[in-house]
Amino acid sequence: MPLHLLLPIVVLGILGVALLLHMLGNSKRFVIVDADQVRRLWQRQFPHGLVSQVEIADDGHQAMVETSDGPGVVWAMGADVACRLTGSAGVQETDTGLKIRLDDYSAPMVRVVLADPLARQHWVQTLTGG
């Protein structure tokens, strides 16, 4: 098949599949519903870590956990979540919440939406150990 015919067919096919998946709802971002769900998600990645406290961010896409191994964050990455211990994370306040810089090249930064200044302060104290 000539290249000038094959190239548009391939490009339109890929775009069609992407559009179909989006229309079927497969591009929605994961939403955290409650603390029990966060505990289950954390246990899936850290089976030996016991979660003592959970706080969910305003938009439901991030949560902070206090565990037997230290503080951590859970956040939506597309249709699934990622969980990380914060360790020596850098936390910076922004206009909409927090920016958490992790010591992990696979997930270097998490943005958290928190409108309440007291909630921001609590998250900063918990995550930094201060």
Secondary structure by P-SEA (a helix, b strand, c coil): ccaaaaaaaaaaaaaaaaaaaaaaccccccccccaaaaaaaaaaccccccccbbbbcccccbbbbbcccccbbbbbcccccccccccbbbbbbcccbbbbbcccccccbbbbbbccaaaaaaaaaaaacc
